[in-house]
Amino acid sequence: MTTTKVNTIQKWEEFADKALNGEILTEEEALRILNAPDEDLLQILHAAYRVRKHYYGNKVKLNMIINAKSGLCPEDCGYCSQSMTANTPVEKYRLLEKDVLVQGAKEAMQRKAGTYCIVMSGRGASSREIDQVVDAVKEIKSEMPLKICACLGILPQDKVDRLKEAGVDRYNHNLNTSRSHHANITTTHTYDDRVNTVENVKSAGISPCSGCIIGMGETKNEVYEMALELRKLDADSIPVNFLHAIPGTKLEGMDELTPSYCLKVLALFRFMNPSKEIRISGGREVNLRSLQAMGLYAANSIFVGDYLTTEGQQYSSDHQMIEDLGFEIEECAL
């Protein structure tokens, strides 16, 4: 092995050392990862795996989504097929009845998911919708050992407090992109609206979940900006989505990602947020393709089943992928 190759491997391992020591990678170091030649990919993932293994061993957390209210969203987010500005044939319906939400939780248990995510379209849940979610959460928590994650849009403190009282464990509100790129993605709410909702969640004592969507035309510097902002927010769970551009949305036709780049992004997020749950989320199947399993050397969590308006891999295939990798499903992981 040449001296240059040895030095390169040592550099990736130094990034792992920094992460384990609580140090933050510089922007220059982050760009070195994202711009690394693909021949260095295995070494980068090995270094990320050292960090992942330190905090999570070989365990994988599973999460399942229920699209509890679909379509008719007044926001103009360019990636979203449920936006009223999108010309997409998505199913539209109001908030599902309590019995349907409870049945979804039972399905999550069957799929060995530890977290059940109740997700609504719209700017933010109304008081009546909060009442409906609260009723469903109370019944689910009384019957099943599930972590409940709610994703109900931009919420003020009083509504978040009600969710906490009902037993909601986690609240998801993604930053989605960087502050500097936000106006290119949506104009109907601000970046600070999103940050403030996450802060309200933390104030209520609910575990904050916030992540991003990669592949929306952002620069690599902005990818670093996202990872750094999520570290500052101290999000416990960070879903990393990869754009699955839907025909009829503002971002239709955008296809700038490769599997190797997606893996480098996951490694960067592990180095930047070493102790946090890093979840490979929407667009996993489309963008990582045959390299999906490799993502688990950096990430420790995935969604099983379908997403909001797009289909996911069969959950039995996800179980098999985890088993083939020699990893272990962390059932009912709380």
Salt bridges, closest charged atoms under 4 A:
GLU13 OE2 - HIS46 ND1 2.90
GLU13 OE1 - ARG50 NH1 2.76
GLU14 OE1 - LYS11 NZ 3.78
ASP17 OD1 - ARG50 NH2 2.81
GLU29 OE2 - LYS11 NZ 3.82
GLU29 OE1 - LYS18 NZ 2.91
ASP38 OD1 - LYS264 NZ 2.74
ASP40 OD1 - LYS5 NZ 3.06
GLU75 OE1 - ARG123 NH1 3.38
GLU75 OE1 - HIS189 ND1 2.66
GLU107 OE2 - ARG111 NE 2.79
GLU129 OE2 - LYS69 NZ 2.88
ASP131 OD1 - ARG162 NH1 2.44
GLU139 OE1 - LYS98 NZ 3.23
ASP169 OD2 - LYS141 NZ 2.67
ASP192 OD1 - ARG179 NH2 2.95
ASP193 OD2 - ARG123 NH2 3.88
GLU199 OE1 - LYS202 NZ 3.61
ASP234 OD1 - LYS276 NZ 2.76
ASP236 OD1 - LYS276 NZ 3.56
GLU277 OE1 - ARG170 NH1 2.99
GLU277 OE2 - ARG279 NE 3.53
GLU285 OE2 - ARG284 NH2 3.42
ASP318 OD1 - ARG284 NH1 2.96
GLU328 OE2 - LYS59 NZ 3.26
GLU330 OE1 - LYS61 NZ 3.52
